Amino acid sequence: MKKVINKYGLIGFPLTHSFSKQFFTDKFKREKIDATYENFEIEEISRLTEIVKANPLLSGLNVTIPYKEQVIPLLDELDKAAEKVGAVNTLKITRMAQKIHLKGYNTDTLGFEVSLKPLLGEHHKRALILGTGGASKAIKYVLNKLGIEYISASIEELKENEIRYEEIDEKIMSERLLIINATPLGTFPKTDTFPPIPYKFISDKHLLYDLVYNPEMTRFMEMGKMKGAAVKNGLEMLEQQALKSYEIWIR
């Protein structure tokens, strides 16, 4: 049996269904890479330090809900993109003698951009983002890069460029032909949930992008498809960001 030379993992809470663990386990087996991938379900982000110290082979971590923003104060360094986004989903762990150096990256930006661009038409100039959490920050970064103007629907205290869900009317829906679900609504096992928007105003010019990947067809996507809209789930985004994470860990 070959000795495991590297360990990677995922921190978040809860981790009821982990795409990353299966993805990397399959990748390591297929490519004969001497590494393992483990889920670290932690109720407090402060436990990150403990996990890193207790696992000396741990070279990298993915970060998921609800810690993409909370993890930042615990890091030694941020990649420029992660600093601009204000959210981290990938950690590179470098061990130097007695010191452990943690650097944060955001690979969600690459994953989202790569999966979105082929679907965009000339009419997708304005977007409506549903949700204002850590995932939405990567979305905003990419939309700014692509020159797509956006507003966000929020259930929190309103900030700049944010509106309440109840403010979403026919005018907003007709103007914003790219709608992105950056909330966990619709995720397994709560597959009957969906963002509260007026789906009756969706047309065949709309593109509905759901960051949720399980199930493959969410209620959000289903209701858009019924109105003739193009739909896309978050699986390709996840795969692309995962591959980029691994590039960061091994370089």
PyRosetta script that sets phi, psi and omega in degrees:
from pyrosetta import init, pose_from_sequence

init()
pose = pose_from_sequence("MKKVINKYGLIGFPLTHSFSKQFFTDKFKREKIDATYENFEIEEISRLTEIVKANPLLSGLNVTIPYKEQVIPLLDELDKAAEKVGAVNTLKITRMAQKIHLKGYNTDTLGFEVSLKPLLGEHHKRALILGTGGASKAIKYVLNKLGIEYISASIEELKENEIRYEEIDEKIMSERLLIINATPLGTFPKTDTFPPIPYKFISDKHLLYDLVYNPEMTRFMEMGKMKGAAVKNGLEMLEQQALKSYEIWIR")
pose.set_psi(1, 130.7)
pose.set_omega(1, -179.4)
pose.set_phi(2, -72.2)
pose.set_psi(2, 145.7)
pose.set_omega(2, 178.3)
pose.set_phi(3, -76.2)
pose.set_psi(3, 134.1)
pose.set_omega(3, 176.7)
pose.set_phi(4, -73.4)
pose.set_psi(4, 122.5)
pose.set_omega(4, -177.3)
pose.set_phi(5, -101.9)
pose.set_psi(5, -14.8)
pose.set_omega(5, 179.1)
pose.set_phi(6, -144.1)
pose.set_psi(6, 147.6)
pose.set_omega(6, 175.6)
pose.set_phi(7, -128.0)
pose.set_psi(7, 141.3)
pose.set_omega(7, 176.4)
pose.set_phi(8, -130.8)
pose.set_psi(8, 170.6)
pose.set_omega(8, -178.9)
pose.set_phi(9, -170.9)
pose.set_psi(9, -174.5)
pose.set_omega(9, -177.5)
pose.set_phi(10, -132.4)
pose.set_psi(10, 132.5)
pose.set_omega(10, 172.7)
pose.set_phi(11, -113.4)
pose.set_psi(11, 140.9)
pose.set_omega(11, 179.6)
pose.set_phi(12, 172.7)
pose.set_psi(12, 178.6)
pose.set_omega(12, 176.5)
pose.set_phi(13, -161.9)
pose.set_psi(13, 124.8)
pose.set_omega(13, -5.0)
pose.set_phi(14, -83.7)
pose.set_psi(14, 166.1)
pose.set_omega(14, 176.4)
pose.set_phi(15, -119.5)
pose.set_psi(15, 60.4)
pose.set_omega(15, -176.2)
pose.set_phi(16, -68.9)
pose.set_psi(16, -31.8)
pose.set_omega(16, 179.1)
pose.set_phi(17, -143.8)
pose.set_psi(17, 111.9)
pose.set_omega(17, -175.8)
pose.set_phi(18, -106.3)
pose.set_psi(18, 112.0)
pose.set_omega(18, 171.9)
pose.set_phi(19, -62.3)
pose.set_psi(19, -44.8)
pose.set_omega(19, -172.1)
pose.set_phi(20, -59.9)
pose.set_psi(20, -45.5)
pose.set_omega(20, -177.5)
pose.set_phi(21, -59.2)
pose.set_psi(21, -47.4)
pose.set_omega(21, -179.7)
pose.set_phi(22, -67.6)
pose.set_psi(22, -41.6)
pose.set_omega(22, -178.8)
pose.set_phi(23, -59.3)
pose.set_psi(23, -50.6)
pose.set_omega(23, -176.3)
pose.set_phi(24, -74.6)
pose.set_psi(24, -34.8)
pose.set_omega(24, 176.1)
pose.set_phi(25, -60.4)
pose.set_psi(25, -44.3)
pose.set_omega(25, 177.8)
pose.set_phi(26, -65.1)
pose.set_psi(26, -42.2)
pose.set_omega(26, -179.8)
pose.set_phi(27, -62.2)
pose.set_psi(27, -46.5)
pose.set_omega(27, -178.1)
pose.set_phi(28, -64.3)
pose.set_psi(28, -39.4)
pose.set_omega(28, 179.3)
pose.set_phi(29, -67.6)
pose.set_psi(29, -46.3)
pose.set_omega(29, -177.4)
pose.set_phi(30, -64.0)
pose.set_psi(30, -39.2)
pose.set_omega(30, -175.5)
pose.set_phi(31, -98.6)
pose.set_psi(31, 7.1)
pose.set_omega(31, 178.7)
pose.set_phi(32, 53.8)
pose.set_psi(32, 46.8)
pose.set_omega(32, 178.0)
pose.set_phi(33, -94.0)
pose.set_psi(33, 130.2)
pose.set_omega(33, -178.8)
pose.set_phi(34, -81.2)
pose.set_psi(34, 80.3)
pose.set_omega(34, -178.2)
pose.set_phi(35, -156.6)
pose.set_psi(35, 161.1)
pose.set_omega(35, 175.1)
pose.set_phi(36, -129.6)
pose.set_psi(36, 162.7)
pose.set_omega(36, 178.9)
pose.set_phi(37, -132.7)
pose.set_psi(37, 129.2)
pose.set_omega(37, -173.1)
pose.set_phi(38, -130.1)
pose.set_psi(38, 144.8)
pose.set_omega(38, 174.2)
pose.set_phi(39, -87.3)
pose.set_psi(39, 132.4)
pose.set_omega(39, 174.6)
pose.set_phi(40, -117.9)
pose.set_psi(40, 93.2)
pose.set_omega(40, -179.6)
pose.set_phi(41, -83.9)
pose.set_psi(41, 110.0)
pose.set_omega(41, -175.8)
pose.set_phi(42, -123.4)
pose.set_psi(42, 137.1)
pose.set_omega(42, -178.8)
pose.set_phi(43, -83.3)
pose.set_psi(43, -15.4)
pose.set_omega(43, 178.5)
pose.set_phi(44, -135.8)
pose.set_psi(44, 135.2)
pose.set_omega(44, -179.4)
pose.set_phi(45, -65.7)
pose.set_psi(45, -22.2)
pose.set_omega(45, 179.0)
pose.set_phi(46, -60.3)
pose.set_psi(46, -18.3)
pose.set_omega(46, -179.9)
pose.set_phi(47, -76.1)
pose.set_psi(47, -6.6)
pose.set_omega(47, 179.5)
pose.set_phi(48, -55.9)
pose.set_psi(48, -47.7)
pose.set_omega(48, -178.6)
pose.set_phi(49, -58.1)
pose.set_psi(49, -43.9)
pose.set_omega(49, 178.5)
pose.set_phi(50, -60.1)
pose.set_psi(50, -44.2)
pose.set_omega(50, -179.3)
pose.set_phi(51, -64.0)
pose.set_psi(51, -43.7)
pose.set_omega(51, -179.0)
pose.set_phi(52, -64.1)
pose.set_psi(52, -41.8)
pose.set_omega(52, -179.5)
pose.set_phi(53, -70.2)
pose.set_psi(53, -36.4)
pose.set_omega(53, -176.3)
pose.set_phi(54, -78.6)
pose.set_psi(54, -10.7)
pose.set_omega(54, -178.3)
pose.set_phi(55, -126.0)
pose.set_psi(55, 81.4)
pose.set_omega(55, -174.5)
pose.set_phi(56, -62.1)
pose.set_psi(56, -18.0)
pose.set_omega(56, 178.1)
pose.set_phi(57, -89.5)
pose.set_psi(57, -4.6)
pose.set_omega(57, -176.7)
pose.set_phi(58, -70.5)
pose.set_psi(58, 118.0)
pose.set_omega(58, -176.3)
pose.set_phi(59, -110.2)
pose.set_psi(59, -15.9)
pose.set_omega(59, -178.4)
pose.set_phi(60, -164.8)
pose.set_psi(60, 152.9)
pose.set_omega(60, 179.5)
pose.set_phi(61, -136.6)
pose.set_psi(61, 145.6)
pose.set_omega(61, 164.3)
pose.set_phi(62, -95.0)
pose.set_psi(62, 152.4)
pose.set_omega(62, -178.1)
pose.set_phi(63, -125.1)
pose.set_psi(63, 129.8)
pose.set_omega(63, 179.0)
pose.set_phi(64, -128.3)
pose.set_psi(64, -173.0)
pose.set_omega(64, -177.5)
pose.set_phi(65, -51.7)
pose.set_psi(65, 134.5)
pose.set_omega(65, 4.6)
pose.set_phi(66, -106.6)
pose.set_psi(66, 29.0)
pose.set_omega(66, -166.8)
pose.set_phi(67, -106.3)
pose.set_psi(67, 7.2)
pose.set_omega(67, -175.8)
pose.set_phi(68, -63.1)
pose.set_psi(68, -27.7)
pose.set_omega(68, 176.7)
pose.set_phi(69, -101.2)
pose.set_psi(69, -37.9)
pose.set_omega(69, -177.4)
pose.set_phi(70, -63.7)
pose.set_psi(70, -25.2)
pose.set_omega(70, -176.7)
pose.set_phi(71, -73.7)
pose.set_psi(71, -23.4)
pose.set_omega(71, -171.6)
pose.set_phi(72, -55.0)
pose.set_psi(72, -45.8)
pose.set_omega(72, -179.6)
pose.set_phi(73, -62.9)
pose.set_psi(73, -16.8)
pose.set_omega(73, -178.6)
pose.set_phi(74, -89.9)
pose.set_psi(74, -1.7)
pose.set_omega(74, -174.7)
pose.set_phi(75, -96.1)
pose.set_psi(75, 154.5)
pose.set_omega(75, 178.6)
pose.set_phi(76, -87.9)
pose.set_psi(76, -25.0)
pose.set_omega(76, -174.7)
pose.set_phi(77, -156.7)
pose.set_psi(77, 150.6)
pose.set_omega(77, 175.9)
pose.set_phi(78, -123.8)
pose.set_psi(78, 137.1)
pose.set_omega(78, 169.7)
pose.set_phi(79, -63.4)
pose.set_psi(79, 151.7)
pose.set_omega(79, -176.5)
pose.set_phi(80, -56.4)
pose.set_psi(80, -42.1)
pose.set_omega(80, -179.1)
pose.set_phi(81, -66.1)
pose.set_psi(81, -42.9)
pose.set_omega(81, 179.7)
pose.set_phi(82, -63.0)
pose.set_psi(82, -37.5)
pose.set_omega(82, 178.5)
pose.set_phi(83, -64.2)
pose.set_psi(83, -41.5)
pose.set_omega(83, -179.8)
pose.set_phi(84, -70.2)
pose.set_psi(84, -40.8)
pose.set_omega(84, -180.0)
pose.set_phi(85, -68.5)
pose.set_psi(85, -41.2)
pose.set_omega(85, -177.4)
pose.set_phi(86, 84.8)
pose.set_psi(86, 21.0)
pose.set_omega(86, 178.4)
pose.set_phi(87, -151.6)
pose.set_psi(87, 147.5)
pose.set_omega(87, -176.5)
pose.set_phi(88, -126.4)
pose.set_psi(88, 135.7)
pose.set_omega(88, 174.6)
pose.set_phi(89, -126.0)
pose.set_psi(89, 0.0)
pose.set_omega(89, -179.7)
pose.set_phi(90, -139.8)
pose.set_psi(90, 132.6)
pose.set_omega(90, 176.9)
pose.set_phi(91, -119.5)
pose.set_psi(91, 133.4)
pose.set_omega(91, 170.8)
pose.set_phi(92, -104.2)
pose.set_psi(92, 126.6)
pose.set_omega(92, -177.0)
pose.set_phi(93, -107.1)
pose.set_psi(93, 117.5)
pose.set_omega(93, 178.7)
pose.set_phi(94, -115.4)
pose.set_psi(94, 126.3)
pose.set_omega(94, -177.9)
pose.set_phi(95, -106.0)
pose.set_psi(95, 119.0)
pose.set_omega(95, -178.6)
pose.set_phi(96, -124.9)
pose.set_psi(96, 102.7)
pose.set_omega(96, -177.4)
pose.set_phi(97, 52.8)
pose.set_psi(97, -114.3)
pose.set_omega(97, -177.6)
pose.set_phi(98, -92.3)
pose.set_psi(98, -4.5)
pose.set_omega(98, -176.0)
pose.set_phi(99, -104.3)
pose.set_psi(99, 141.3)
pose.set_omega(99, 175.0)
pose.set_phi(100, -113.6)
pose.set_psi(100, 124.1)
pose.set_omega(100, -177.5)
pose.set_phi(101, -108.5)
pose.set_psi(101, 125.5)
pose.set_omega(101, 180.0)
pose.set_phi(102, -112.7)
pose.set_psi(102, 121.7)
pose.set_omega(102, 178.4)
pose.set_phi(103, -118.1)
pose.set_psi(103, 133.2)
pose.set_omega(103, -177.2)
pose.set_phi(104, -100.9)
pose.set_psi(104, 141.0)
pose.set_omega(104, 178.5)
pose.set_phi(105, -131.9)
pose.set_psi(105, 163.8)
pose.set_omega(105, 171.5)
pose.set_phi(106, -125.6)
pose.set_psi(106, 104.3)
pose.set_omega(106, 178.7)
pose.set_phi(107, -95.4)
pose.set_psi(107, -5.0)
pose.set_omega(107, 175.0)
pose.set_phi(108, -60.4)
pose.set_psi(108, -32.5)
pose.set_omega(108, -178.3)
pose.set_phi(109, -61.6)
pose.set_psi(109, -47.6)
pose.set_omega(109, 179.1)
pose.set_phi(110, -64.4)
pose.set_psi(110, -45.6)
pose.set_omega(110, -179.0)
pose.set_phi(111, -58.9)
pose.set_psi(111, -43.3)
pose.set_omega(111, -179.5)
pose.set_phi(112, -67.7)
pose.set_psi(112, -45.6)
pose.set_omega(112, -177.7)
pose.set_phi(113, -62.3)
pose.set_psi(113, -46.8)
pose.set_omega(113, -178.4)
pose.set_phi(114, -61.3)
pose.set_psi(114, -38.9)
pose.set_omega(114, -177.0)
pose.set_phi(115, -82.3)
pose.set_psi(115, -24.8)
pose.set_omega(115, -178.0)
pose.set_phi(116, -84.7)
pose.set_psi(116, -43.5)
pose.set_omega(116, -169.5)
pose.set_phi(117, -52.6)
pose.set_psi(117, -42.9)
pose.set_omega(117, -179.0)
pose.set_phi(118, -64.5)
pose.set_psi(118, -16.1)
pose.set_omega(118, -176.5)
pose.set_phi(119, -94.1)
pose.set_psi(119, -11.8)
pose.set_omega(119, -173.5)
pose.set_phi(120, -77.3)
pose.set_psi(120, 136.5)
pose.set_omega(120, 173.9)
pose.set_phi(121, -109.7)
pose.set_psi(121, 174.4)
pose.set_omega(121, 179.7)
pose.set_phi(122, -60.1)
pose.set_psi(122, -27.2)
pose.set_omega(122, -175.9)
pose.set_phi(123, -84.6)
pose.set_psi(123, -4.8)
pose.set_omega(123, -179.9)
pose.set_phi(124, -88.8)
pose.set_psi(124, 68.7)
pose.set_omega(124, -176.0)
pose.set_phi(125, -99.4)
pose.set_psi(125, -18.2)
pose.set_omega(125, -178.6)
pose.set_phi(126, -132.4)
pose.set_psi(126, 142.6)
pose.set_omega(126, -176.2)
pose.set_phi(127, -126.7)
pose.set_psi(127, 153.8)
pose.set_omega(127, 171.8)
pose.set_phi(128, -119.4)
pose.set_psi(128, 116.4)
pose.set_omega(128, 178.2)
pose.set_phi(129, -97.5)
pose.set_psi(129, 128.6)
pose.set_omega(129, 178.5)
pose.set_phi(130, -99.3)
pose.set_psi(130, 110.5)
pose.set_omega(130, -178.2)
pose.set_phi(131, 110.4)
pose.set_psi(131, 151.3)
pose.set_omega(131, -176.2)
pose.set_phi(132, -131.9)
pose.set_psi(132, 19.3)
pose.set_omega(132, -179.4)
pose.set_phi(133, -80.0)
pose.set_psi(133, -167.6)
pose.set_omega(133, -177.0)
pose.set_phi(134, -56.8)
pose.set_psi(134, -37.7)
pose.set_omega(134, -179.3)
pose.set_phi(135, -64.1)
pose.set_psi(135, -36.0)
pose.set_omega(135, -177.5)
pose.set_phi(136, -67.4)
pose.set_psi(136, -23.7)
pose.set_omega(136, -178.4)
pose.set_phi(137, -67.4)
pose.set_psi(137, -38.6)
pose.set_omega(137, 176.6)
pose.set_phi(138, -66.6)
pose.set_psi(138, -36.8)
pose.set_omega(138, 179.3)
pose.set_phi(139, -62.5)
pose.set_psi(139, -45.4)
pose.set_omega(139, -179.3)
pose.set_phi(140, -62.3)
pose.set_psi(140, -40.8)
pose.set_omega(140, 179.2)
pose.set_phi(141, -57.7)
pose.set_psi(141, -45.8)
pose.set_omega(141, -178.4)
pose.set_phi(142, -70.0)
pose.set_psi(142, -42.7)
pose.set_omega(142, 179.9)
pose.set_phi(143, -62.4)
pose.set_psi(143, -39.7)
pose.set_omega(143, 175.9)
pose.set_phi(144, -60.7)
pose.set_psi(144, -43.0)
pose.set_omega(144, 180.0)
pose.set_phi(145, -62.4)
pose.set_psi(145, -37.0)
pose.set_omega(145, -177.9)
pose.set_phi(146, -87.6)
pose.set_psi(146, -1.9)
pose.set_omega(146, 179.1)
pose.set_phi(147, 74.1)
pose.set_psi(147, 28.2)
pose.set_omega(147, 178.7)
pose.set_phi(148, -102.1)
pose.set_psi(148, 119.0)
pose.set_omega(148, -179.5)
pose.set_phi(149, -75.1)
pose.set_psi(149, 146.3)
pose.set_omega(149, -175.8)
pose.set_phi(150, -145.1)
pose.set_psi(150, 159.2)
pose.set_omega(150, 164.5)
pose.set_phi(151, -130.7)
pose.set_psi(151, 159.5)
pose.set_omega(151, -179.0)
pose.set_phi(152, -120.6)
pose.set_psi(152, 142.2)
pose.set_omega(152, 174.7)
pose.set_phi(153, -94.9)
pose.set_psi(153, 130.8)
pose.set_omega(153, -173.3)
pose.set_phi(154, -133.0)
pose.set_psi(154, 151.0)
pose.set_omega(154, 171.4)
pose.set_phi(155, -107.1)
pose.set_psi(155, -0.2)
pose.set_omega(155, 178.2)
pose.set_phi(156, -93.6)
pose.set_psi(156, -173.0)
pose.set_omega(156, 175.5)
pose.set_phi(157, -64.1)
pose.set_psi(157, 131.1)
pose.set_omega(157, -173.2)
pose.set_phi(158, -70.3)
pose.set_psi(158, 136.5)
pose.set_omega(158, 174.4)
pose.set_phi(159, -116.7)
pose.set_psi(159, -173.2)
pose.set_omega(159, -178.9)
pose.set_phi(160, -59.8)
pose.set_psi(160, 140.1)
pose.set_omega(160, 179.4)
pose.set_phi(161, 63.8)
pose.set_psi(161, 28.1)
pose.set_omega(161, 178.7)
pose.set_phi(162, -123.4)
pose.set_psi(162, 147.1)
pose.set_omega(162, 178.3)
pose.set_phi(163, -134.9)
pose.set_psi(163, 166.4)
pose.set_omega(163, 174.0)
pose.set_phi(164, -82.1)
pose.set_psi(164, 153.3)
pose.set_omega(164, 178.0)
pose.set_phi(165, -59.4)
pose.set_psi(165, -36.4)
pose.set_omega(165, -178.0)
pose.set_phi(166, -69.0)
pose.set_psi(166, -12.4)
pose.set_omega(166, 177.2)
pose.set_phi(167, -84.5)
pose.set_psi(167, -11.0)
pose.set_omega(167, -178.0)
pose.set_phi(168, -74.1)
pose.set_psi(168, 109.8)
pose.set_omega(168, -176.3)
pose.set_phi(169, -120.5)
pose.set_psi(169, -171.7)
pose.set_omega(169, -178.3)
pose.set_phi(170, -59.8)
pose.set_psi(170, -39.6)
pose.set_omega(170, -179.1)
pose.set_phi(171, -62.1)
pose.set_psi(171, -48.5)
pose.set_omega(171, -179.9)
pose.set_phi(172, -62.4)
pose.set_psi(172, -43.8)
pose.set_omega(172, -178.6)
pose.set_phi(173, -64.8)
pose.set_psi(173, -37.0)
pose.set_omega(173, -177.8)
pose.set_phi(174, -76.7)
pose.set_psi(174, -26.3)
pose.set_omega(174, -179.9)
pose.set_phi(175, -84.3)
pose.set_psi(175, -31.3)
pose.set_omega(175, -172.9)
pose.set_phi(176, -109.0)
pose.set_psi(176, 95.8)
pose.set_omega(176, -171.4)
pose.set_phi(177, -90.5)
pose.set_psi(177, -1.0)
pose.set_omega(177, 172.2)
pose.set_phi(178, -115.0)
pose.set_psi(178, 116.7)
pose.set_omega(178, -179.5)
pose.set_phi(179, -120.6)
pose.set_psi(179, 124.6)
pose.set_omega(179, -173.8)
pose.set_phi(180, -119.3)
pose.set_psi(180, 121.4)
pose.set_omega(180, 176.0)
pose.set_phi(181, -87.7)
pose.set_psi(181, 105.9)
pose.set_omega(181, 178.1)
pose.set_phi(182, -106.7)
pose.set_psi(182, 22.5)
pose.set_omega(182, 175.3)
pose.set_phi(183, -105.4)
pose.set_psi(183, 164.9)
pose.set_omega(183, 176.3)
pose.set_phi(184, -82.5)
pose.set_psi(184, 3.2)
pose.set_omega(184, -178.4)
pose.set_phi(185, -58.6)
pose.set_psi(185, 128.2)
pose.set_omega(185, -179.5)
pose.set_phi(186, 101.1)
pose.set_psi(186, -9.0)
pose.set_omega(186, -179.0)
pose.set_phi(187, -70.9)
pose.set_psi(187, 142.1)
pose.set_omega(187, 174.1)
pose.set_phi(188, -55.5)
pose.set_psi(188, 135.5)
pose.set_omega(188, 7.5)
pose.set_phi(189, -91.2)
pose.set_psi(189, -1.4)
pose.set_omega(189, -177.5)
pose.set_phi(190, -90.3)
pose.set_psi(190, 61.1)
pose.set_omega(190, -172.4)
pose.set_phi(191, -75.0)
pose.set_psi(191, -9.0)
pose.set_omega(191, -180.0)
pose.set_phi(192, -90.1)
pose.set_psi(192, 0.7)
pose.set_omega(192, 179.9)
pose.set_phi(193, -92.1)
pose.set_psi(193, 156.3)
pose.set_omega(193, -179.3)
pose.set_phi(194, -163.4)
pose.set_psi(194, 156.2)
pose.set_omega(194, 179.1)
pose.set_phi(195, -62.6)
pose.set_psi(195, 139.0)
pose.set_omega(195, -177.3)
pose.set_phi(196, -83.3)
pose.set_psi(196, 80.5)
pose.set_omega(196, 177.0)
pose.set_phi(197, -121.1)
pose.set_psi(197, 159.4)
pose.set_omega(197, -179.6)
pose.set_phi(198, -78.0)
pose.set_psi(198, 87.6)
pose.set_omega(198, -175.9)
pose.set_phi(199, -62.2)
pose.set_psi(199, -20.2)
pose.set_omega(199, -178.8)
pose.set_phi(200, -64.3)
pose.set_psi(200, -17.7)
pose.set_omega(200, -178.9)
pose.set_phi(201, -95.7)
pose.set_psi(201, 5.1)
pose.set_omega(201, 178.0)
pose.set_phi(202, -76.3)
pose.set_psi(202, 140.4)
pose.set_omega(202, -179.1)
pose.set_phi(203, -124.7)
pose.set_psi(203, 179.7)
pose.set_omega(203, 179.3)
pose.set_phi(204, -74.7)
pose.set_psi(204, -2.1)
pose.set_omega(204, 176.1)
pose.set_phi(205, -90.6)
pose.set_psi(205, -12.4)
pose.set_omega(205, -177.8)
pose.set_phi(206, -76.5)
pose.set_psi(206, 150.4)
pose.set_omega(206, 169.3)
pose.set_phi(207, -122.3)
pose.set_psi(207, 119.3)
pose.set_omega(207, 178.4)
pose.set_phi(208, -106.4)
pose.set_psi(208, 116.1)
pose.set_omega(208, -179.0)
pose.set_phi(209, -111.7)
pose.set_psi(209, 123.7)
pose.set_omega(209, -178.3)
pose.set_phi(210, -113.0)
pose.set_psi(210, 121.4)
pose.set_omega(210, 177.3)
pose.set_phi(211, -67.3)
pose.set_psi(211, -19.2)
pose.set_omega(211, 176.4)
pose.set_phi(212, -68.1)
pose.set_psi(212, 139.5)
pose.set_omega(212, -179.5)
pose.set_phi(213, -121.2)
pose.set_psi(213, -11.9)
pose.set_omega(213, 179.4)
pose.set_phi(214, -131.7)
pose.set_psi(214, 106.6)
pose.set_omega(214, 13.3)
pose.set_phi(215, -79.0)
pose.set_psi(215, 168.1)
pose.set_omega(215, -179.7)
pose.set_phi(216, -62.5)
pose.set_psi(216, -37.4)
pose.set_omega(216, 177.7)
pose.set_phi(217, -119.7)
pose.set_psi(217, 104.1)
pose.set_omega(217, -179.5)
pose.set_phi(218, -80.8)
pose.set_psi(218, 168.1)
pose.set_omega(218, 177.1)
pose.set_phi(219, -63.4)
pose.set_psi(219, -38.5)
pose.set_omega(219, 176.4)
pose.set_phi(220, -55.2)
pose.set_psi(220, -49.1)
pose.set_omega(220, 179.7)
pose.set_phi(221, -68.0)
pose.set_psi(221, -41.6)
pose.set_omega(221, -178.1)
pose.set_phi(222, -59.1)
pose.set_psi(222, -45.4)
pose.set_omega(222, -178.4)
pose.set_phi(223, -70.0)
pose.set_psi(223, -30.5)
pose.set_omega(223, 175.1)
pose.set_phi(224, -69.7)
pose.set_psi(224, -43.1)
pose.set_omega(224, -179.2)
pose.set_phi(225, -62.6)
pose.set_psi(225, -36.8)
pose.set_omega(225, 178.5)
pose.set_phi(226, -61.5)
pose.set_psi(226, -25.3)
pose.set_omega(226, 179.7)
pose.set_phi(227, -96.6)
pose.set_psi(227, 6.4)
pose.set_omega(227, 177.1)
pose.set_phi(228, 92.8)
pose.set_psi(228, 3.6)
pose.set_omega(228, -177.8)
pose.set_phi(229, -75.0)
pose.set_psi(229, 154.2)
pose.set_omega(229, 170.4)
pose.set_phi(230, -78.9)
pose.set_psi(230, 141.9)
pose.set_omega(230, -178.0)
pose.set_phi(231, -132.5)
pose.set_psi(231, 153.1)
pose.set_omega(231, -179.6)
pose.set_phi(232, -150.5)
pose.set_psi(232, 135.1)
pose.set_omega(232, 175.7)
pose.set_phi(233, -96.4)
pose.set_psi(233, -179.9)
pose.set_omega(233, -172.1)
pose.set_phi(234, -90.7)
pose.set_psi(234, 10.1)
pose.set_omega(234, -175.0)
pose.set_phi(235, -64.9)
pose.set_psi(235, -46.9)
pose.set_omega(235, -179.4)
pose.set_phi(236, -63.3)
pose.set_psi(236, -39.0)
pose.set_omega(236, 176.7)
pose.set_phi(237, -58.8)
pose.set_psi(237, -44.3)
pose.set_omega(237, 179.2)
pose.set_phi(238, -62.9)
pose.set_psi(238, -44.5)
pose.set_omega(238, -179.7)
pose.set_phi(239, -62.5)
pose.set_psi(239, -44.2)
pose.set_omega(239, -178.5)
pose.set_phi(240, -67.5)
pose.set_psi(240, -41.1)
pose.set_omega(240, 179.6)
pose.set_phi(241, -68.7)
pose.set_psi(241, -32.7)
pose.set_omega(241, 179.0)
pose.set_phi(242, -66.3)
pose.set_psi(242, -44.4)
pose.set_omega(242, 178.6)
pose.set_phi(243, -62.1)
pose.set_psi(243, -39.2)
pose.set_omega(243, 177.9)
pose.set_phi(244, -67.0)
pose.set_psi(244, -38.2)
pose.set_omega(244, 176.5)
pose.set_phi(245, -57.0)
pose.set_psi(245, -46.1)
pose.set_omega(245, -177.5)
pose.set_phi(246, -65.0)
pose.set_psi(246, -37.9)
pose.set_omega(246, 175.7)
pose.set_phi(247, -57.3)
pose.set_psi(247, -42.7)
pose.set_omega(247, 180.0)
pose.set_phi(248, -65.5)
pose.set_psi(248, -42.9)
pose.set_omega(248, -177.2)
pose.set_phi(249, -63.9)
pose.set_psi(249, -36.0)
pose.set_omega(249, -171.9)
pose.set_phi(250, -96.0)
pose.set_psi(250, -6.1)
pose.set_omega(250, -176.6)
pose.set_phi(251, -83.8)
pose.dump_pdb("model.pdb")
